[in-house]
Structures are given as structure tokens and as C-alpha cells.
């Protein structure tokens, strides 16, 4: 199951989070808060990771 990790203000920031987390070996996805705005750049996105990897994602972000 996927769980919320961070909230990004837009798609560009969300993609940066995605790349940072995936580079550390943690699966990651980004979802718009409003699914009807999928692909829209200037809408908030949530960064989600598997709930059993949240602590690993948090550690990898702290050390980046």
C-alpha cells in the first residue's frame, strides 16, 4: 500500500522528489491531489512511497 510522504506545490517539484527518492532505491509515485488535473504542472502533487519504506525514504532524503 502506498502512503503519503511529502506534498509538492507543483509537478516540477514532485518530479524532483520522485527522482531523489528513486535514486536511493525506494519506489515512489506522484499523484495530483485532484485527479482530474493529472499532468497539469501548477497543481499540488503528493509524493507517495510504500508504507513499509517510509522510514528509508526519510533517511535517504536527510542524507541527500
Buried (B, 14 or more C-beta within 10 A) or exposed (E): EBEEBBEBEBBEBBBEBBEBBBEBEBEBBBBBEEEEBEEEEEBBBBBBBBEEBBEBBBEBBEEE
